[in-house]
Amino acid sequence: MGTLGLDTERGLFLGIDFGTTNSVVSIYNFQEGEAQTIPIDGSNIFPTAIQFESDPEDENKLSRIFGVQAKEAAIIYPLSTVLSIKRYLGSDQKISVVVDEKEYPFTPEQIAGEILGHLKQKADEYAQEELGITGEFSGCVITVPANSTDKQKKMTRDAAVLAGFDPENVFLRLEPAASAISYAVGESADKKVLVYDFGGGTFDACVLQIKVEETGEPTISIVSTYGDNNLGGNDVDKVIMDIVYEEFKKLTNEEVDLFDENADDGVSKRQKKVALVRLQQAATQAKERLSHTKSTKITLAPLIQEPRIVNINMEITREQFLTHKRVNALGDSDTTFEKFKGKSVTDLIDETLACVTRCLEAGNLTEKDIDEVFIVGGSSSILYVGEKITERFKKEPFKSRISPALSISQGAAHYCNMIMMPTVRGPVVHERTIHPLGLEISGRRFLEIVPAGQDIPKDGLTIDCAEPLVTNHDNLTSVAIVVYESTLPKTGEKTPSVNQEGMKRLAGTSLRGIPQGPRGQEKVKVIFHVGQDNMLKVTARSLSTDGVVTELSVDELYV
């Protein structure tokens, strides 16, 4: 491939699909004129997993194992292995790792940064040794779910910086848009495409408008999107886990609770951790097999050995897989279990289709307006998904020459091409605001400031609130600035209530120190700025002579 004649001041960029279960990295091959996936540790698909162990040369340090080895190590060392870290991005929950009976706390972005750093290192080595590319990847394009909160995006960006990428060269792009680029390469007709993305931890539905310009190159615009950040393939796995756990309860007369580490049932904490990791991995493998076969066997012999040996040896049919109603919490919080209790795999898929409905409504579209359905994500391979999409849209999902598991990363690599070589031709995505953004005003009503569908220039979109806000009580010294995003379908209602389902509270702060005065005298100007990564900054400024100002990044202040 040789040394590339690129914009060396910006360096090389790596396209990263950082997934809940698996991750994929790609680059743009300028000689071939196409995106190329880079194998990490010998495989295109890299398990998003890390395991810590004591450094043999320094007992005060930790060494790391990544990918397949870490995923397999989770069976033996569950307390020192972290899986599915993407689900923690956006939360303030600490990740506890125990190595040699010593506890080490990490933030979610620190763990994600460790994994991204390994991906960067291996990609650097592959590019230099196998492709003959000089230099290293100083920049990256990381894809995020379309319905990510600003806090999730902020923590993803922080993780990339911790991994060693240049802070000025970290770009976030939406997963459906990235996958659509993979679809649009070589497209010769205008189309509306629904991207159905059923990943490991999240579900996204997104409608994209693809238009072929006179140059022959496609441009892509996001029409609408809707999703669920807490619904993914992991939740499908838990239905299979539930089937197996019901069998385990029968074999033990419900005398052993694998999810209660402190229960006095004769099973050690470590043995329970190991059993649960094995159960999780067996469920994931069974799901993959049941996407292609009518039944599969699960053998866990033994699952536990104390106080007595318990072997699991059972057959699960596709019918059971699709229709079994979950009855066990399986370690989920009360809130999470309430969401999934009594739900089958068909119910979960039906919930994804309800998101599709909301996505179509947000774009004022019907199924007849959709020319193609493009499925993405590992759980999209479940046959029931294809059947329901075919039934609903009267057409089979698009069969890409690119694996659904690789399409997002390769789309990210096309973004890298645009950054490194802005003059070259290729698919272009017109970034737009996805949902209306605004403020809570008196009466708990929503005041829209940034409409949906607004083009976002390279330097971002800045919109002032049309009218200054005024105080609604006498002698106030502070006013609340509370930011909301509306995912409600368009109804013509100008000021809906922020209590309605579909209104998302993004952030809140207070503008303090305003001069006292009668109601309505003090005025506050509010400015919204949306970057191309759909991250939001809000500025509120008092207009009095003693004016004060506050600025918030939504991601930093959301609670």
N, C-alpha and C positions, 0 to 999 in steps of 0.2 A: 504493500500500500504506500510506503514511502512517507517522507516528511510532508505534512500538509501545509499548503500556503495559506494559512489562516490569519485572522486578526490577532497577532501574538500578544498584543497589549491586553487583550481580554482573556487569553488563554484558552484551554480546551474545556468543553462543557459535556457533562454526562447526564443522560436522561434516566431518571430513577422513578420506577413505580414501587413506592415503599408501602408494601401491603401488610395487612394484619397477620396473615398466615405465611405468605411468601412475598419475596421481592424480586424484581427484575431490573437489570440495567442495560442501556443501549447507547450507542453512539451513532452519529451520522457519517457514513462512509462516502466521502466526497468523490472518490474515484468511480465507485459504482452508482453513485447518485441515489442511495437508499439508506434507510435505517438498518442497523445491524445490532443484534443482541450479543452482549459479551458474556461468555460463560464465567461464572464465579465458582471456584473450586470444582470445575469440571461440569457444571450444569447451568442451563439457562435459567432455571427456576431455583431460587435460593431461599430456604426456610428462614423466616425472620425470627431468629432465635439466638440467644447468647447464654453461655454458661461460664461461671466464674470458678476459679480454683486458686489455691495458694501458689505463689511464685516459688519454685524450688530454690531459687538463688536469694530470695529475700522474703522472709516470713511476714513482713509488714506490707507486702504488696500483693496484688491479685493479678493473675494472668487470665486471658480470655480464650474461649473456644466459640466458634460461630457456626451457623448454618446447620447442615445435616448432622454433624458431630454433636452440636449442642442439643439439637432436637432429640437425638438418640440418648444423649447423656441425661436428659430430663427423667428418664425411666429410673436411672440409678441415683442421680443427684437432683431430685426435684426442688430442694430448698435453695440451690445455687444456680438454678436455670430460670430464665425469663422468656416466656412465649407471649405472643399477641400484644406486644407493647403499644401498638398503634391505638388500641382501645383506651389506653390511659392518657394519650396525648389530649390536652384540653382540660385535664383534671389536676388538682393539687395533691393527689394521693402519692405518698412516698412508696417506692418499690423496695421491699426488704429482701436482701440476699444473705443467706447464711452459709458461711464457709468455715469448716472446722470449728463449729459451734460458736463462731463469732459473727455478729450481725453487722451488715453494711447497708446503710440507707442510700438510695439513689432517687433522683427525680426522673419522671418519664422521659424528659428530653435528654438526660444524660445517657440513659440506656439506649434510646433511639440513636443518639450521636455515636455511641460505641459501634452499633451495627452499621450505620452509614459510613463510619470511618473505615470499617473493614471492607465494605463494598468499594469505597474510593481506592483504597490501597490495592486491592486485587485488580480493579479496572486499570489503574496506573500500570501495574506490572504487565497485564495482558497487552495493553496498547503499545508498550515499549518493546516487549519481547516478541510478541506474535505479529503485530501490525507495523512495527518499525516507526511508530509515532514518537517524536521527541517531546519532552515536557510531561506535565501531569495535569490532571483535571482540577483546575482551580475554581471552576464554576459548575453549576448543576441546575437542571430543571426537575423539580420534584412534583409529582402529581398528588392532588388531594381530592377527597370526595367533594362533589358539587355542593353539598349541604353542610360542609365543615363550618364550624364557628370560627370567628376571628381568633379566638384563643387557641384553637387547635392548629390553625395556620401559623400563628406566632411560635408555638412550641415546636412545630415541624421545622420552621426556619432556624430557630435556635439550635436544634439538633444538628442541622446541616453545618452550621458554623462550628459547633463543637467537633464535628467530624473532620474539619480542616478545610472546608470550602471558604472562599473569599466572601465576606458578608455582602459586598456589593454585587456579587455574581451569583447569588442564590435567588432563583425565580420559582414561584409556585404557580402551577396551572391546574385547571380542573380535569379530573380523570375522564369524564365523558368527552370533553373537547379533544383531549389527547387521543383517545381511542378513535374518535371520528376522523382525525387526520389520517390514521392508518387506513380507515375505510375510504377516505376521499382521494387518496393518491391514485391517479389514473382515472378518476371518475370523469365522465364526459357529459353528464346531464344534470340539470338542476333537480334537487330532491330535498324533501323533508325527511330526516332520519331520526328515529327514536333509538337512543342508546339505553339498553337495559343492562345495568351493571350490578350484578349480585356477587359482591366480593366476600372476603372472609369476615369482615366486621361491620360493613355498611352496605346499604342499598341505595342506588341512585337511578332515577329515571330522568332523561334529558332529551329534549327535542332540539335538533340542530337543522338550520337551513344551509344547504350546500348550493352554491351558485358557481357556475363555470364562467369565468370572465372571457373576454375576447382573446386574451393571451393563451387561453386553453387551460389555465391554472384555476383550481377551485378555491373559493373563499368560504369560510365557515362562520356562521353566527349562531349564538345560543338564543333560542326562542323562549324556552321555559325549562324549568327543572324542579324536581321535587324528590325527596328521599327520606330515609330513616337512618340516622347515624348509629342506631343501636339494633340493627337487624341485618344479619349476615350469615355466611356459611357456618360460622361457629355455633349459631343457634340451631341450625339444621343438625349439626353434629350432636348437640345435646339431646335431641329427640332420640337418636340412636343410643346414646349413653343411657337415656331413661329406660329404653327397652331392656338393655343389658342389666341395668341396676335393679330393675324389677325382678329379673331372674336371680340376681345375687341375693336380694332380700328373701326370696323363697328358700334358697339353699341355706341361708343362715338363720331362718325363722325370725328375721328382722332384729336379730340380737347384736348386729354390728352396724355402726353408722360410719361409713368411710369419710363423711364430711364433717364429723365432729371430732376434732383432734384430742379433745379432753375427755371424751367418753370413756368410762371404765369398762371396756368390752374386750380387753385382752389383745388389742391390736395397737402396735406402736404408732406414733405420729409419722415416723419415717416410712413405715410399711404402708400407711394410708396414702401418703403423698405419692409413693411409687405406684400404688394400685390405681390412683386417679389419673396419673399421667399415662399409664398403659391403657386405661379405659378410654381416655380422650383420643389417643393415637389410633386405637382399634376402631373407634367410631368414625374418625376421619377417613381411614382406609376403606371401611365398609361403605361409606357414602359414595366414594369414588367408584367402587366396584358396582354398586347398585345403580349407577348412572348408565351402566352398559349391560348388566346381567339381571335376571329375574330374581335371583337370591344369592346370598353370600353366607359364609360361615365365619363365626367369631370364636376363636379359641384363645383363652387366657388361662393357661394351666401351668402353675396355679396363679390365681389372682392374689390371694393372701395365703400365708402358711401358718399363721398363729392367730388365735389359739388352736385352730385346726386348718388343714388344707382345704381350700375351696377352689374348685376348678370350674371355669365357664367354658362350655362347649355347646354352642347353639347356632341354629340357622335363622337368618332373618330374610324374609321375602320382601320384594319391592312393595307389595301391598301393605305389609306391616310398616315399612319405612315411611310410606306416604300417609298412612291413616292413624298411626299410633298417637294417642293424646298424652302429652307430657303430664306427669303427676308429681315428680320430685323436683325440689329446688336445685339440687346438684351444685350447691355452693353459691348460687346466685343470691343477691340481696333480695329483701322482701319486695322492693319496688320492681326489680327486674323480673323476679319470678311471677309477680302478679301479671306482668305483660305476657308471659309465655305459658302460664299455667293453663292446661287443657287444650293447648294448641298442637296441631299436627303439622307435618311438613307441608301438606296441601294448604293448611291455614296460613302458614308463613308465606308461601308463594302467592296465595291470594292477597296477602297484605302488600306484597311487592306490587301486585297488579292494581291495588287501590292507590298506591303511590303513583303509578302510571296514569290512573284516572285524574288525580290531582294535577299532575304535570300537564296533561292535555288541557284540562280546564284553565290552568294558569296561562296557557297560550291561546285560549279560545279556539281549540282544535278538536277534531273528532278523529276516530280511527281512519276514516276515509281520506284524511289529509296526509296520512303518513305513507310515504312511498316505500320505506324499508325499515326493518327492525334489526339493529345490530346488537348482538348479545356479547357481554363482557363479564369476566369474573368466573372463578372456578365453579361456583354453585349453579351457574347458568347452564352447565352441561346436564343437569338433572332433566330427564326426558319430559317430565310433567311441565317444566317451564316452556320447552319448545311447543308442546301440545297446546298449552293455554294461549300462547302468543299466536300460534297458527289459527286457533279457533276464533280469537278475538279480532285479529287484523286481516284474516282471510289470506294470509301469506306466510310462508315459512320464514324463520329468521335467516338473515343473510349469512351465507357460508363464506367466511373470509379465508384467503390463502394464508393469513397470519393467525396463529393460535390466539384465541381470546385471552390466554394468560400472558401473551407477549405484546398485545396490541397497544396497551396503555404506555408501556415503556418506550416502544418504538415511536409512538406519537410524540412522546416527550423529547425523543431524539430529533424529531423534525423541528420542534421548538428550538433546540440547541442549534440547529442549522441556521435558523432565522437570526439567532443572536450572534453567532460567529461570522456568518456570511450574509449580512442583511441585504445585499444586492442580488443574491441568487433567487431564482424562481422556485416556487413550490407552494403547497397549500398554506393559506394564511387564515388565522383565526381572528375575527373581529371581536375583541373583548367587549362585553357589555355587562351592565348591572343585571343581576339575575332576578332579585326581588326588590320591591319598594323598601326604602329605609326612611326612618323618621323618628320623631320624639313622642313621648307620652306627654299630653297636656291635661289641663284640668278636666275633671269628669272621667279620668282614666280613658281618654280617647287618644287615637293615633293620628298624629299630624304627619302626612307624607312629605318628605323633603326631596329625596332622590327617587325618581320613578324607575320602574323596571324597564329594561331594554335600552338604556342610555349607552351610547358608545363611550368607551373609556380610552382617551388618548394615551400615548406612551408615557407622558408625564403625569397621568392621573386625571380624574374628573373632580372638579370643585364646584359645589353648588351651595349658594347662600339660601337660608330660609327666606321665603318671599317677604314675610313681615316679621319684625322683631317680636320676641316673646315679651309679655309684660307680667309684672307681679300681680297675684290674685288676692293678696291680703296686705293690710297696712303694716309698715315698719319691718318688713322682712330684711334679713341680712344675708340670706343665701337662697338660692333656688336649685331645685333638683334638675339634673340633665340626665334623662333616662332614654336610652336608644333602643329602638325596636326594629325588627325586620318582619315584614308581612309576607306570609306564603299563602294568603287567602286568595281564592279565585276572584277575578275582577267582577264586581257586582254593581259598580256605580256609587256605592256608599262612600262618601268623602272622608268621614272620620269614624271608622269602626272602633269598637272597644278593644283595648289591649288585652282584655280578658278572654277574647275569643280564641278557640282552638285554631292554630295556624299562625298566631302571633308569637314571635320569638324575642324574648328580652335578651339583648346582646351586652349591654353595659349600663352602668350608672355611676354618676359622680355628682358633686355639688359645686356650684359656683359660689364661693364664699367671699364675704367682705364687701358686699354691695351696700351703698349708703341707704339708710332708712328713709322712708317716705310713704306717702299715702298709696293705697292700692292703685296700680296701673301707671304710676309715675315712672318707675324704673323699667328700662327696656334692655333686653338682652339679645344680641345678634348671635346666631348660630350658623356655623359653616361646616359642611360635610365634605370630606375629601376621600375618594375611593381610588386605590391604586389598581394597576392592571391585574394584580393577584387577588382583587376583590377584598383586600384588607382596608379597613375603615379608620379614619381619624376624624374626630369631631372637636371643633373649637367653639367655645362659648365666651362672649365678651360683653361686659357691661358697657352701655353707651353713655353713662353719666360722666361728668368731668373727673370724678374720682374712680373711673372705670377700672375694673379688675378683669382678669382673663384666666381661663382654664382651658387646658387641652388634654384630651384623653385619647389613648389608643384603645379601641374597644376590647381587643384581646387581652390587655393587661388589667382591665378593671372589671371584667365580667365575673360575677360571683353567683 
